[in-house]
Amino acid sequence: MSPWWQAHSALHPNGAQLSLIIDRLWSPMFAAAAAIFALVAGALGWALLRRRAAAEAPDDPGRERGMRWTVSLATACTVAVLLVLLGLDISVSRATTAAPGRDALRVVVTGHQWWWEIRYGGVVTANEIHVPVGRTVVLELRSNDVIHSVWPISLSPKLDEIPGKNNSLSLRAERPGVFRGQCAEYCGHQHAKMAFLVVAEAPGSFERWLQGQRELAAPPADDLARHGQQVFLSSCAACHTVAGTPASGRAGPDLTHLAGRATIAAGTLANTRGNLAGWILDPQTIKPGAYMPPIPLAPADLHAVVAYLETLR
Amino acid sequence: MTMARGVALLAVAGVLLGCQDHAPARPVPGGDPSAGKQLLAERGCGSCHTIPGVSGANGLVGPPLDHFARRTYIAGEVINNADFLVRWIEVPQAIEPGTAMPNLGITEGQARSMAAYLYTLH
């Protein structure tokens, strides 16, 4: 069985835009195509199996008239079905590409090889997009390097992040839950391990989460975490930011509230102590080609830095 | 001839299949190997250790845990038996002060199940 952060399907929509597409366009199209396929296959089978009349004259005028009727009817049915589907397509496209209202929440999602930077105004996080249930969210798509594609699988269709171009993708979660997303445009070595989570929650708890993200990291409270912070500042701070400390690197994800996130390495691993330790020491075995180098820390430094990271709620 | 060969093949297959899923080599009272396998995956042991049968457990940081049931020592410090293994998983520092293996906050019951799974690895 897949873990909870992997088992999500576009055919079981949890977002308003995708629900519309699946219920009003995909399902009728699928039903129509399946019915037409069954009809055609049935007609073909009937034509193959029927007994031929002993002396069927090819130029029999009655037979000729019957064939003309059949072909005309089939053409009319084809046109009618295509027109109905075209009408559905246009109405669904209009609904899903309508300009979002003024109250839409705007989130900037920037693709990096191979993780996602997520910004709500001045709030910076990574690989986890929190959204309030029932409110339209506009993801403003940017890329830091190559073309990526944001695919919040069960919430909305996917859309590319193209360097130098500003795309935007709307979604509205219909129910609370944790929904998996994935990069859907091949973007290099670790494209497959470039996932994200959309955490849809009640508006009140979303606001509390956002407020928490605005806070600076609390200073370490015990000796182990203090030692860990020193290790972090000397070994990690060139690439990672922890707001409220001198660590202000921009090459890797912002870790100010790392401990509150469910996964590390862009959905690659559950955020557990064991995975944190293994990832710090040897990311290249877990995600070969990722831009994080191995950090071979002395055992005492490793325990301390992991303890420090766990304080970053 | 053909039939004899078929019987022989079946016998070999039976032995091989039997090897896949046998009881722990050393009994671990209260340990459930399948729960242990799940825990080894969930706690992230595989980020540092290569563990046969645990998905994603390809780590190279610490020693590979294949053939664990046949290893003589744990951490090069103590004899490989159920009591030491459970203690090692729970509080590695108690067996080898200064080890890089972190204390993952695993309970004794969970450690028993993890040990039971490791002892299925012959």
Interface residues (C-beta under 8 A of the other chain):
Chain A: L269 A270 T272 R273 G274 N275 L276 A277 G278 W279 L281 D282 T285 I286 P299 A300 L302 H303 V306
Chain B: E42 R43 G44 C45 G46 S47 C48 N58 G59 L60 V61 G98 T99 A100 P102 N103 L104 G105
